[in-house]
Amino acid sequence: MSVAVLLSLAGLALLDGTSVGTLFIPVWLLLVPGRVRAGRVVVYLGTLAVFYFAVGVVVVGGAGSVAAAVGGALDGRAALWGQLAVGVGLFALSFRFDPKRRGEGRGGVSRWRERVAAGSSSVVWVVGLALVAAVAEVATMLPYLGALAMLAASDLHAGVVVVLLAGYCVVMVLPAGVLLVARVLAASRVEPVLRRVDAWIGDRGAGATGWLLAIAGFLVARDAAARLWFMEG
């Protein structure tokens, strides 16, 4: 396992850390009037991380079972070509996420903000919110799907893959975790920053999806191309 692979996975995890579920909703939770309820943000992020970890184990494990079943029909080179196709597909898909072309504007983001503002502070509600966000986004968390394609195409031991998945999920919620710590330790200084982040989300959050997909596609395709070149060499 090379350093380049680890850096690619970390980059994809940080990209996933800027989605509605992993960043936007935590920001809104931190901006709810009154005393900062750090516990519910921790519960929210923990639920999100556990959900995506479980999905990753199932997906990568399933891919490994399929590879074992077909034997030599899916050798390392074929798997890497599949990963390359995923990366190129993500990059191409990014051009379809222009909010001007899609005509979406702020609609989807505003609905999530209203849901957070209208919710309660109970643990059950927070866990439910995290699960709803995760289920709603899992099919569109394309950087994560790209990372799973990288791990499925690798020849790493199952234990190493599990550790990498766990680390990925931790890094994925790390940006929101940093904001939480900063909000607790320096509320007066951090709240204006959160307000600016919230304003940016409303203005440009929808258009950021295209950039995230383009970067994720490049990282996934670059990793596959580099390993294919190494195998050919």
Backbone as JSON, one array per atom type, in Angstrom:
{
  "sequence": "MSVAVLLSLAGLALLDGTSVGTLFIPVWLLLVPGRVRAGRVVVYLGTLAVFYFAVGVVVVGGAGSVAAAVGGALDGRAALWGQLAVGVGLFALSFRFDPKRRGEGRGGVSRWRERVAAGSSSVVWVVGLALVAAVAEVATMLPYLGALAMLAASDLHAGVVVVLLAGYCVVMVLPAGVLLVARVLAASRVEPVLRRVDAWIGDRGAGATGWLLAIAGFLVARDAAARLWFMEG",
  "N": [[0.85, -1.19, 0.0], [0.73, 2.06, -1.03], [1.94, 5.41, -0.32], [0.69, 7.22, -1.94], [-1.81, 6.07, -2.42], [-2.95, 6.2, 0.14], [-3.03, 8.99, 0.45], [-4.79, 9.65, -1.6], [-7.15, 8.39, -0.7], [-7.52, 9.85, 1.67], [-7.92, 12.39, 0.61], [-10.33, 11.98, -0.82], [-11.99, 11.38, 1.35], [-12.02, 13.82, 2.73], [-13.31, 15.36, 0.82], [-15.82, 14.12, 0.89], [-16.46, 15.01, 3.37], [-17.63, 17.45, 3.06], [-20.28, 17.45, 2.36], [-23.94, 17.71, 2.34], [-24.91, 16.13, 4.48], [-22.6, 15.62, 6.05], [-21.39, 18.07, 6.63], [-23.01, 20.44, 6.2], [-25.45, 20.06, 7.69], [-24.33, 19.6, 10.35], [-23.24, 22.21, 10.75], [-25.58, 23.76, 10.85], [-26.75, 22.64, 13.11], [-24.95, 23.54, 15.01], [-25.53, 26.2, 14.96], [-27.98, 26.54, 16.07], [-30.09, 28.45, 18.16], [-29.22, 29.35, 21.54], [-27.6, 27.46, 24.2], [-24.71, 25.64, 23.24], [-25.18, 22.4, 22.18], [-23.2, 20.05, 22.45], [-23.2, 17.3, 22.7], [-25.29, 16.22, 21.11], [-24.41, 16.79, 18.55], [-22.13, 15.22, 18.45], [-23.31, 12.7, 18.68], [-24.78, 12.7, 16.31], [-22.71, 12.85, 14.31], [-21.31, 10.52, 14.96], [-23.24, 8.52, 14.45], [-23.53, 8.87, 11.7], [-20.92, 8.21, 10.79], [-20.69, 5.51, 11.59], [-22.74, 4.35, 10.08], [-21.87, 4.75, 7.39], [-19.48, 3.34, 7.5], [-20.44, 0.72, 7.9], [-21.86, 0.36, 5.5], [-19.71, 0.5, 3.71], [-18.18, -1.78, 4.43], [-19.97, -3.81, 3.71], [-20.26, -3.35, 0.92], [-17.58, -3.5, -0.13], [-16.9, -6.05, 0.81], [-18.83, -7.56, -0.55], [-18.01, -7.11, -3.19], [-15.56, -8.39, -3.12], [-16.38, -11.04, -2.74], [-17.7, -11.54, -5.14], [-15.55, -11.31, -6.9], [-14.02, -13.5, -6.08], [-15.74, -15.54, -6.76], [-15.86, -15.5, -9.57], [-13.33, -16.01, -10.18], [-10.43, -16.11, -12.14], [-11.49, -14.48, -14.07], [-11.79, -11.9, -13.33], [-9.21, -10.32, -13.01], [-6.39, -8.55, -11.53], [-5.75, -6.48, -13.33], [-8.09, -6.09, -14.85], [-9.86, -5.22, -12.85], [-8.68, -2.8, -12.17], [-9.0, -1.4, -14.57], [-11.76, -1.16, -14.45], [-11.95, 0.51, -12.19], [-10.72, 2.77, -13.24], [-12.59, 3.47, -15.17], [-14.71, 4.18, -13.49], [-13.65, 6.47, -12.25], [-13.28, 8.22, -14.48], [-15.94, 8.38, -15.23], [-17.08, 9.71, -12.99], [-15.81, 12.18, -13.23], [-16.82, 13.06, -15.69], [-19.52, 13.17, -15.03], [-19.59, 15.33, -13.35], [-19.99, 17.63, -14.84], [-22.66, 17.8, -15.2], [-23.77, 18.8, -12.96], [-24.26, 21.51, -12.73], [-25.82, 24.14, -11.21], [-27.24, 26.09, -12.65], [-27.9, 24.83, -15.01], [-29.39, 22.71, -14.03], [-31.37, 23.95, -12.66], [-31.96, 23.99, -9.92], [-31.16, 25.57, -7.77], [-31.45, 26.85, -4.52], [-33.19, 25.06, -3.41], [-33.04, 22.22, -2.47], [-31.08, 22.38, -0.43], [-32.24, 24.26, 1.27], [-34.47, 22.89, 2.21], [-33.32, 20.92, 3.84], [-32.2, 22.58, 5.81], [-34.47, 23.72, 6.97], [-35.59, 21.42, 8.06], [-33.75, 20.76, 10.06], [-33.97, 23.04, 11.7], [-36.56, 22.81, 12.61], [-36.57, 20.59, 14.17], [-36.25, 18.49, 17.17], [-34.27, 18.21, 20.22], [-33.74, 15.7, 21.11], [-32.09, 12.53, 21.62], [-33.0, 10.41, 20.08], [-34.21, 11.74, 17.92], [-31.97, 13.03, 16.81], [-30.35, 10.83, 16.03], [-32.13, 9.71, 14.21], [-32.26, 11.79, 12.32], [-29.6, 11.74, 11.37], [-29.53, 9.19, 10.19], [-31.52, 9.43, 8.23], [-30.37, 11.44, 6.63], [-28.05, 10.09, 5.85], [-29.04, 7.84, 4.43], [-30.39, 9.19, 2.4], [-28.28, 10.37, 1.07], [-26.42, 8.41, 0.44], [-26.29, 7.21, -2.08], [-25.41, 9.3, -3.57], [-23.0, 10.0, -2.56], [-20.52, 10.16, -4.07], [-17.67, 10.44, -4.04], [-17.08, 8.69, -1.91], [-18.03, 6.26, -2.93], [-16.24, 6.04, -5.02], [-13.88, 5.7, -3.53], [-14.46, 3.22, -2.38], [-14.42, 1.68, -4.68], [-11.69, 1.83, -5.27], [-10.61, 0.43, -3.08], [-11.83, -2.06, -3.41], [-10.62, -2.87, -5.76], [-8.05, -3.25, -4.98], [-5.36, -5.32, -3.68], [-5.34, -5.71, -0.99], [-5.23, -7.01, 2.37], [-8.13, -8.23, 4.09], [-8.43, -7.28, 6.73], [-6.85, -4.97, 6.7], [-8.27, -3.43, 4.89], [-10.62, -3.0, 6.33], [-9.65, -1.42, 8.43], [-8.79, 0.81, 6.96], [-11.25, 1.68, 5.94], [-12.52, 2.4, 8.33], [-10.81, 4.5, 9.15], [-11.24, 6.22, 7.0], [-13.93, 6.99, 7.39], [-13.71, 8.35, 9.8], [-12.06, 10.53, 9.06], [-13.82, 11.66, 7.29], [-15.84, 12.83, 8.85], [-14.34, 14.61, 10.2], [-13.91, 17.45, 9.52], [-16.37, 18.63, 10.41], [-16.21, 17.88, 13.07], [-13.98, 19.36, 13.94], [-15.02, 21.94, 13.7], [-16.99, 21.75, 15.69], [-15.46, 21.47, 18.08], [-14.09, 23.91, 18.02], [-16.27, 25.63, 18.23], [-17.19, 25.1, 20.81], [-14.99, 25.8, 22.39], [-14.36, 28.42, 21.67], [-16.69, 30.2, 21.32], [-17.67, 32.83, 20.75], [-15.89, 33.77, 18.84], [-16.02, 31.9, 16.82], [-18.65, 31.66, 15.97], [-19.36, 33.82, 14.13], [-17.88, 32.93, 11.92], [-19.16, 30.51, 11.34], [-21.62, 31.55, 10.6], [-20.91, 32.8, 8.22], [-20.15, 30.58, 6.75], [-22.61, 29.31, 6.59], [-24.02, 31.16, 5.04], [-22.55, 30.95, 2.68], [-23.16, 28.32, 2.02], [-25.87, 28.56, 1.39], [-25.7, 30.2, -0.87], [-23.86, 29.0, -2.69], [-23.75, 26.31, -2.3], [-25.09, 24.25, -3.79], [-23.81, 24.34, -6.29], [-21.31, 23.44, -5.63], [-21.21, 20.7, -5.74], [-20.56, 19.74, -8.29], [-17.83, 20.44, -8.54], [-16.75, 18.86, -6.49], [-17.27, 16.28, -7.47], [-15.7, 16.31, -9.78], [-13.07, 16.53, -8.74], [-12.99, 14.21, -7.17], [-13.33, 12.24, -9.17], [-10.97, 12.63, -10.63], [-9.01, 11.88, -8.7], [-9.62, 9.15, -8.27], [-9.37, 8.07, -10.88], [-6.7, 8.74, -11.41], [-5.3, 7.19, -9.54], [-5.92, 4.58, -10.47], [-4.83, 4.68, -13.07], [-2.13, 5.09, -12.5], [-1.44, 2.69, -11.19], [-2.0, 0.84, -13.19], [-0.1, 1.59, -15.08], [2.19, 0.95, -13.66], [1.91, -1.83, -13.51], [2.08, -2.52, -16.2], [4.62, -1.69, -16.68]],
  "CA": [[0.0, 0.0, 0.0], [1.61, 3.21, -1.2], [1.53, 6.68, 0.28], [-0.23, 7.86, -2.88], [-3.15, 5.51, -2.18], [-3.44, 6.79, 1.39], [-3.35, 10.4, 0.2], [-6.0, 9.68, -2.42], [-8.28, 8.07, 0.18], [-7.72, 10.98, 2.58], [-8.52, 13.47, -0.18], [-11.73, 11.64, -1.06], [-12.71, 11.49, 2.63], [-12.23, 15.24, 3.01], [-14.36, 15.79, -0.1], [-17.08, 13.64, 1.46], [-16.71, 15.78, 4.58], [-18.24, 18.75, 2.73], [-21.61, 17.23, 1.81], [-25.03, 18.19, 3.19], [-24.99, 15.35, 5.71], [-21.39, 15.63, 6.87], [-20.94, 19.42, 7.01], [-24.06, 21.45, 6.24], [-26.32, 19.82, 8.84], [-23.63, 19.95, 11.61], [-23.15, 23.67, 10.88], [-26.88, 24.25, 11.29], [-26.92, 22.21, 14.5], [-24.13, 24.41, 15.85], [-26.07, 27.56, 14.93], [-29.27, 26.6, 16.75], [-29.99, 29.41, 19.28], [-29.07, 28.81, 22.88], [-26.34, 26.82, 24.55], [-24.25, 24.62, 22.27], [-25.4, 21.02, 22.64], [-22.14, 19.29, 21.79], [-23.52, 15.87, 22.72], [-26.12, 15.78, 19.99], [-23.6, 16.83, 17.34], [-21.29, 14.02, 18.5], [-24.19, 11.56, 18.35], [-25.09, 12.79, 14.88], [-21.54, 12.48, 13.52], [-21.01, 9.11, 15.21], [-24.2, 7.71, 13.71], [-23.19, 8.98, 10.29], [-19.69, 7.47, 10.53], [-20.97, 4.07, 11.72], [-23.56, 3.95, 8.94], [-21.05, 4.66, 6.18], [-18.54, 2.24, 7.7], [-21.16, -0.52, 7.66], [-22.1, 0.28, 4.06], [-18.44, 0.2, 3.06], [-17.83, -3.19, 4.67], [-20.86, -4.64, 2.9], [-19.97, -3.17, -0.51], [-16.27, -4.06, -0.46], [-16.98, -7.49, 1.03], [-19.58, -8.14, -1.65], [-17.18, -7.08, -4.38], [-14.56, -9.45, -2.97], [-17.02, -12.34, -2.95], [-17.93, -11.69, -6.58], [-14.26, -11.56, -7.54], [-13.62, -14.86, -5.77], [-16.63, -16.46, -7.46], [-15.54, -15.56, -10.99], [-11.94, -16.45, -10.3], [-9.49, -15.35, -12.96], [-12.14, -13.58, -15.02], [-11.61, -10.53, -12.83], [-7.86, -10.22, -12.47], [-6.07, -7.22, -11.04], [-5.77, -5.49, -14.41], [-9.49, -5.8, -15.19], [-10.43, -4.43, -11.77], [-8.15, -1.44, -12.28], [-9.69, -0.75, -15.68], [-13.08, -0.78, -13.93], [-11.77, 1.69, -11.34], [-10.44, 3.9, -14.13], [-13.88, 3.86, -15.76], [-15.48, 4.88, -12.45], [-13.07, 7.81, -12.1], [-13.62, 9.03, -15.65], [-17.37, 8.63, -15.16], [-17.33, 10.75, -12.0], [-15.37, 13.47, -13.78], [-17.79, 13.45, -16.71], [-20.79, 13.47, -14.37], [-19.51, 16.62, -12.67], [-20.46, 18.71, -15.7], [-24.13, 17.82, -15.17], [-24.21, 19.34, -11.67], [-24.29, 22.97, -12.75], [-27.16, 24.53, -10.75], [-27.94, 26.87, -13.67], [-28.46, 23.88, -15.96], [-30.35, 21.85, -13.36], [-32.48, 24.77, -12.18], [-32.3, 23.6, -8.56], [-30.94, 26.68, -6.86], [-31.27, 26.56, -3.09], [-34.3, 24.26, -2.92], [-32.69, 21.06, -1.66], [-30.36, 22.81, 0.77], [-33.18, 24.94, 2.16], [-35.33, 21.89, 2.86], [-32.57, 20.32, 4.95], [-32.06, 23.58, 6.86], [-35.76, 23.81, 7.65], [-35.79, 20.2, 8.84], [-32.93, 20.88, 11.27], [-34.5, 24.11, 12.55], [-37.84, 22.41, 13.18], [-36.42, 19.36, 14.93], [-36.04, 18.55, 18.61], [-32.88, 17.95, 20.63], [-33.65, 14.37, 21.7], [-31.11, 11.64, 21.0], [-33.69, 9.64, 19.04], [-34.38, 12.6, 16.76], [-30.66, 13.25, 16.21], [-29.98, 9.6, 15.35], [-33.01, 9.6, 13.04], [-31.81, 12.77, 11.33], [-28.37, 11.24, 10.77], [-29.85, 8.04, 9.32], [-32.24, 9.94, 7.05], [-29.39, 12.12, 5.79], [-27.14, 9.09, 5.28], [-29.76, 7.06, 3.41], [-30.69, 10.07, 1.28], [-27.07, 10.77, 0.37], [-25.45, 7.35, 0.2], [-26.15, 6.97, -3.52], [-24.76, 10.45, -4.2], [-21.69, 10.21, -1.95], [-19.73, 9.52, -5.1], [-16.27, 10.23, -3.62], [-17.01, 7.47, -1.09], [-18.16, 5.13, -3.84], [-14.95, 5.93, -5.7], [-12.93, 5.11, -2.6], [-14.78, 1.8, -2.28], [-13.92, 1.05, -5.91], [-10.24, 1.7, -5.11], [-10.32, -0.64, -2.12], [-12.24, -3.33, -3.99], [-9.66, -3.24, -6.8], [-6.73, -3.48, -4.39], [-5.11, -6.69, -3.2], [-5.06, -5.58, 0.44], [-5.86, -7.97, 3.27], [-9.44, -7.76, 4.57], [-8.25, -6.5, 7.96], [-6.33, -3.65, 6.34], [-9.37, -2.71, 4.26], [-11.52, -2.57, 7.4], [-8.99, -0.3, 9.12], [-8.83, 1.96, 6.05], [-12.63, 2.16, 5.91], [-12.76, 3.11, 9.6], [-10.09, 5.76, 9.08], [-11.93, 7.06, 6.02], [-15.14, 7.54, 7.99], [-13.28, 9.32, 10.8], [-11.63, 11.73, 8.35], [-15.0, 12.22, 6.63], [-16.57, 13.69, 9.8], [-13.36, 15.44, 10.91], [-14.16, 18.9, 9.41], [-17.45, 19.02, 11.31], [-15.7, 17.73, 14.43], [-13.13, 20.52, 14.24], [-15.92, 23.09, 13.94], [-17.63, 21.56, 16.98], [-14.49, 21.79, 19.13], [-13.86, 25.35, 17.99], [-17.49, 26.31, 18.71], [-17.27, 24.92, 22.25], [-13.88, 26.48, 23.06], [-14.3, 29.86, 21.34], [-17.99, 30.42, 20.69], [-17.84, 34.19, 20.22], [-15.06, 33.95, 17.65], [-16.33, 30.93, 15.77], [-20.01, 31.81, 15.46], [-19.4, 34.59, 12.87], [-17.37, 32.08, 10.84], [-20.23, 29.59, 11.0], [-22.63, 32.31, 9.87], [-20.43, 33.0, 6.84], [-20.24, 29.27, 6.1], [-24.02, 29.09, 6.32], [-24.37, 32.01, 3.9], [-21.93, 30.34, 1.49], [-23.94, 27.12, 1.68], [-27.09, 28.98, 0.73], [-25.43, 30.81, -2.17], [-23.07, 28.21, -3.63], [-23.69, 24.9, -1.89], [-25.52, 23.35, -4.84], [-22.82, 24.28, -7.35], [-20.07, 22.79, -5.18], [-21.26, 19.27, -6.03], [-19.82, 19.49, -9.53], [-16.39, 20.48, -8.26], [-16.41, 17.69, -5.68], [-17.26, 15.11, -8.34], [-14.55, 16.42, -10.68], [-11.86, 16.23, -7.99], [-13.05, 12.79, -6.81], [-13.06, 11.47, -10.38], [-9.54, 12.72, -10.95], [-8.23, 11.09, -7.75], [-9.87, 7.72, -8.51], [-8.78, 7.7, -12.17], [-5.24, 8.84, -11.32], [-4.8, 6.02, -8.83], [-6.0, 3.41, -11.35], [-3.88, 4.84, -14.17], [-0.78, 4.9, -11.99], [-1.22, 1.27, -10.92], [-1.95, 0.16, -14.49], [1.21, 1.89, -15.68], [3.18, 0.18, -12.91], [1.78, -3.24, -13.9], [2.58, -2.67, -17.56], [6.07, -1.51, -16.64]],
  "C": [[0.89, 1.24, 0.0], [1.06, 4.43, -0.48], [0.52, 7.38, -0.62], [-1.66, 7.36, -2.68], [-3.75, 6.12, -0.92], [-3.85, 8.25, 1.21], [-4.62, 10.53, -0.62], [-7.24, 9.39, -1.57], [-8.58, 9.23, 1.13], [-8.37, 12.14, 1.84], [-9.98, 13.22, -0.46], [-12.56, 11.78, 0.22], [-12.99, 12.95, 2.98], [-13.28, 15.83, 2.07], [-15.73, 15.37, 0.42], [-17.45, 14.4, 2.73], [-17.33, 17.13, 4.32], [-19.63, 18.59, 2.12], [-22.67, 17.81, 2.75], [-25.03, 17.46, 4.53], [-23.8, 15.52, 6.62], [-20.94, 17.02, 7.31], [-22.1, 20.4, 7.17], [-24.95, 21.29, 7.47], [-25.59, 20.07, 10.16], [-23.49, 21.46, 11.82], [-24.47, 24.23, 11.39], [-27.18, 23.83, 12.73], [-26.13, 23.11, 15.45], [-24.67, 25.83, 15.92], [-27.44, 27.66, 15.58], [-29.15, 27.52, 17.97], [-29.91, 28.7, 20.63], [-27.71, 28.17, 23.1], [-25.99, 25.73, 23.54], [-24.45, 23.24, 22.88], [-24.41, 20.12, 21.9], [-22.49, 17.81, 21.68], [-24.31, 15.43, 21.51], [-25.36, 15.85, 18.66], [-22.68, 15.61, 17.29], [-22.1, 12.79, 18.14], [-24.5, 11.54, 16.86], [-23.91, 12.31, 14.03], [-21.17, 11.02, 13.72], [-21.94, 8.18, 14.46], [-23.88, 7.7, 12.23], [-21.98, 8.12, 9.95], [-19.93, 5.96, 10.59], [-21.77, 3.57, 10.53], [-22.7, 3.76, 7.69], [-19.99, 3.57, 6.3], [-19.21, 0.91, 7.4], [-21.45, -0.71, 6.17], [-20.82, -0.09, 3.32], [-18.02, -1.24, 3.22], [-18.68, -4.1, 3.8], [-20.5, -4.56, 1.42], [-18.64, -3.81, -0.88], [-16.27, -5.57, -0.26], [-17.74, -8.19, -0.08], [-18.78, -8.18, -2.92], [-16.12, -8.17, -4.32], [-15.15, -10.83, -3.2], [-17.28, -12.59, -4.43], [-16.63, -12.02, -7.29], [-13.8, -12.99, -7.3], [-14.46, -15.87, -6.56], [-16.26, -16.6, -8.93], [-14.09, -15.91, -11.24], [-11.1, -15.52, -11.16], [-10.14, -14.42, -13.94], [-12.0, -12.13, -14.61], [-10.23, -10.45, -12.18], [-7.59, -8.78, -12.06], [-6.17, -6.15, -12.1], [-7.2, -5.11, -14.77], [-10.15, -4.94, -14.12], [-9.95, -2.98, -11.83], [-8.76, -0.69, -13.46], [-11.1, -0.33, -15.26], [-13.0, 0.45, -13.04], [-11.51, 2.93, -12.18], [-11.73, 4.4, -14.76], [-14.74, 4.62, -14.76], [-14.97, 6.31, -12.29], [-13.42, 8.73, -13.25], [-15.11, 9.36, -15.65], [-17.73, 9.71, -14.16], [-16.95, 12.13, -12.54], [-16.36, 13.96, -14.82], [-19.11, 13.87, -16.09], [-20.77, 14.85, -13.72], [-20.07, 17.76, -13.51], [-21.99, 18.81, -15.72], [-24.66, 18.44, -13.89], [-24.05, 20.85, -11.61], [-25.68, 23.42, -12.33], [-27.92, 25.36, -11.76], [-28.6, 25.95, -14.69], [-29.56, 23.06, -15.32], [-31.56, 22.63, -12.83], [-32.89, 24.47, -10.75], [-32.16, 24.74, -7.57], [-30.73, 26.22, -5.44], [-32.27, 25.54, -2.55], [-33.92, 23.13, -2.0], [-32.0, 21.43, -0.38], [-31.32, 23.45, 1.77], [-34.08, 23.95, 2.89], [-34.62, 21.23, 4.02], [-32.42, 21.3, 6.1], [-33.36, 23.7, 7.66], [-36.02, 22.59, 8.53], [-34.99, 20.26, 10.14], [-33.53, 21.91, 12.23], [-35.78, 23.68, 13.25], [-37.74, 21.19, 14.09], [-36.23, 19.59, 16.42], [-34.58, 18.25, 18.93], [-32.72, 16.55, 21.22], [-32.65, 13.51, 20.92], [-31.75, 10.85, 19.87], [-33.84, 10.47, 17.77], [-33.04, 12.82, 16.05], [-30.2, 12.01, 15.44], [-30.83, 9.42, 14.09], [-32.61, 10.56, 11.95], [-30.56, 12.29, 10.61], [-28.65, 10.1, 9.8], [-30.59, 8.49, 8.07], [-31.28, 10.62, 6.09], [-28.47, 11.11, 5.1], [-27.81, 8.28, 4.17], [-30.04, 7.91, 2.18], [-29.46, 10.36, 0.44], [-26.19, 9.62, -0.07], [-25.24, 7.09, -1.29], [-25.46, 8.12, -4.22], [-23.42, 10.79, -3.55], [-20.65, 9.57, -2.88], [-18.23, 9.46, -4.78], [-16.1, 8.96, -2.79], [-17.13, 6.22, -1.97], [-16.88, 4.93, -4.65], [-13.88, 5.32, -4.82], [-13.18, 3.61, -2.43], [-14.31, 1.04, -3.52], [-12.41, 0.85, -5.83], [-9.91, 0.54, -4.19], [-10.71, -2.0, -2.68], [-11.26, -3.81, -5.05], [-8.27, -3.54, -6.25], [-6.59, -4.93, -3.96], [-4.78, -6.69, -1.71], [-5.8, -6.64, 1.23], [-7.15, -7.36, 3.81], [-9.32, -6.92, 5.82], [-7.75, -5.1, 7.67], [-7.44, -2.8, 5.72], [-10.34, -2.18, 5.32], [-10.93, -1.37, 8.15], [-9.04, 0.96, 8.26], [-10.24, 2.54, 5.97], [-12.96, 2.94, 7.19], [-12.06, 4.46, 9.6], [-10.74, 6.74, 8.13], [-13.13, 7.75, 6.66], [-14.81, 8.56, 9.07], [-12.87, 10.63, 10.12], [-12.83, 12.44, 7.72], [-15.77, 13.16, 7.57], [-15.62, 14.64, 10.54], [-13.6, 16.94, 10.74], [-15.26, 19.38, 10.34], [-17.01, 18.89, 12.76], [-14.82, 18.88, 14.85], [-13.98, 21.75, 14.52], [-16.61, 22.98, 15.29], [-16.69, 21.95, 18.12], [-14.25, 23.29, 19.2], [-15.06, 26.11, 18.54], [-17.6, 26.22, 20.22], [-16.21, 25.77, 22.95], [-13.86, 27.98, 22.82], [-15.58, 30.26, 20.62], [-18.1, 31.79, 20.04], [-17.03, 34.43, 18.96], [-15.5, 33.06, 16.49], [-17.72, 31.15, 15.18], [-20.09, 32.68, 14.21], [-18.88, 33.78, 11.68], [-18.45, 31.1, 10.38], [-21.34, 30.31, 10.23], [-22.2, 32.53, 8.42], [-20.48, 31.69, 6.06], [-21.68, 28.98, 5.71], [-24.47, 29.92, 5.11], [-23.78, 31.45, 2.6], [-22.7, 29.11, 1.05], [-25.19, 27.51, 0.92], [-26.84, 29.5, -0.67], [-24.8, 29.85, -3.17], [-23.03, 26.72, -3.32], [-24.05, 23.94, -3.0], [-24.47, 23.21, -5.93], [-21.54, 23.59, -6.95], [-20.04, 21.31, -5.52], [-20.45, 18.93, -7.27], [-18.32, 19.48, -9.31], [-15.95, 19.27, -7.46], [-16.32, 16.44, -6.55], [-16.04, 15.13, -9.26], [-13.26, 16.03, -9.96], [-11.83, 14.75, -7.61], [-12.75, 11.91, -8.02], [-11.59, 11.48, -10.77], [-8.71, 11.84, -10.02], [-8.39, 9.59, -8.01], [-9.21, 7.28, -9.8], [-7.26, 7.75, -12.11], [-4.65, 7.63, -10.63], [-4.82, 4.78, -9.73], [-4.97, 3.5, -12.48], [-2.45, 4.6, -13.7], [-0.48, 3.43, -11.75], [-1.2, 0.44, -12.21], [-0.6, 0.38, -15.16], [2.3, 1.08, -14.99], [3.12, -1.29, -13.32], [2.33, -3.47, -15.31], [4.1, -2.56, -17.58], [6.75, -2.71, -16.05]]
}
